[in-house]
Amino acid sequence: MFLKSAERGKCFIEYIPAEYAWNPLDADGYMYIDCLWVSGSFKGHGYSTDLLEYCIHDSKEKGRKGLCILSSAKKKPFLADPKFLKYKGFEIADGADNGIQLWYLPFKKDEVKPAFRDCAKHPHIDENGYVLFYTSQCPFNAKYVPVLEQTARENGIAFRAYHITDRETAQNAPSPITTYALFHDGEYVTNEQMNDKKFLKLVSL
């Protein structure tokens, strides 16, 4: 389900039954929120609440156990704000070593908590250099992933991008985030999408 404001701008919610989510989750019966994004002039007008309330109503109508969504202890780019989630009654269900958390909002007491699969709880890969795992969920990846590949070639930087193109692979990925997950020498670095300048700045650190 993709629900967007009638006005032009970044104001939308996207959600899917968790069994079909392209993330390594054990959350059968829950609805997984891929993205809740309200930015720019839309902030501060209650749009996030309106979108979330619609999702809650729709999920209850469809017999879901509750909602789950990715966040973190401190606000990270492209992830739900933990302060907003806590205000709306969400709780932390699980966490990974890289600081990514799974928050949930059960519709009934004593529901089984959703959880990350073991492959995602300790994000690590056995490959050196910079390695990016990504899906096509974010349309900007089609533009910026090739930019990183070209920048790496031009600067002699070891870089490989893995495009996740099926749900089974995504549900067994080495990170809770599959939209964009960058590793360096086996260790998780960031989920923040990068252009050439940001990437070169990261490499120089």
C-alpha positions, 0 to 999 in steps of 0.5 A, a space after each residue: 500500500 502506498 498512500 500519498 498526500 494530494 499535495 505535491 511533495 514528500 509526504 507519504 507512507 508505504 507498507 506491506 504485510 511483513 511476510 512479504 517485506 524485503 527485509 530479514 524479519 520474523 514478523 508473521 502477522 504484522 504489517 511492516 512500514 517500509 517508509 513514513 516520510 514527511 519532509 519540508 513544508 509538510 512537517 509540523 502539520 500532523 501529516 505523519 499522524 494522519 498517515 500512521 492512523 490510516 495505516 493502523 486502521 487499514 492494518 486492523 481491517 486486514 486482521 494484522 497483529 500490529 505494525 513494525 518499522 525500522 528505526 534506531 536509538 538516535 535518529 538516522 537518515 532515512 529511518 523513522 524518528 524514534 521519538 515520534 515512534 515512542 510518542 505514538 506508542 511503539 516499543 523496541 522489539 529487537 536490535 542489531 549490532 549496528 544500532 538499527 532497531 525494530 520497533 513495533 506497535 501490537 494491537 493486542 497485549 501479549 502478541 509475540 514480538 517481531 524480531 530480526 533474523 539471525 543473519 541481520 543481528 550481527 551485520 558483517 560480511 567476508 569481503 574487503 573493500 567497500 561493498 554496497 547492498 541495495 534494492 530498487 525500493 528507493 528510486 534514487 538508487 538508480 541514479 546514485 549507485 552508478 555514480 559510486 561505481 564510477 567514482 570508485 573506478 576513477 579513484 582506484 577504490 575497491 568497490 562492489 555493488 550487489 543489487 538485491 532483486 528478489 525477496 528471498 535474498 532480501 530476507 536473508 541479507 546481512 543487514 536489517 536495512 536492504 534499501 541501502 547498506 554500505 560495508 567496508 572491510 566486512 563491517 557495516 558503515 551506513 545506510 545513508 545514500 551517497 553522491 560522489 562527494 560524500 563517498 570520497 569524504 567517507 573514504 578519506 576518513 
